[in-house]
C-alpha cells in the first residue's frame, strides 16, 4: 500500500477489533466476504501455478 498524501495509521489490537466487529454485524459480514473472495483468488492462483509447473516439468522431460 502506498499513500499518495500524508496520512495517519492507527493500530487496533485484536481484542478491540474483535469487540468492534462483533457489535457491527455489517462490517463483519463485509470483512468475511472480502476474506473469502481473496482466499478464492489465492487458491486459484496457486492451482494455476501448480499446473504450469507440472506442464513445464512434462515439457522438459520430453526434451531429455
Secondary structure, 3 states (H helix, E strand, C coil): CCCCCCCCCCCCCHHHHHHHHHHCHHHHHHHHHHHHHHHHHHHHHHHHHHHHHHHHHHHHHHHC
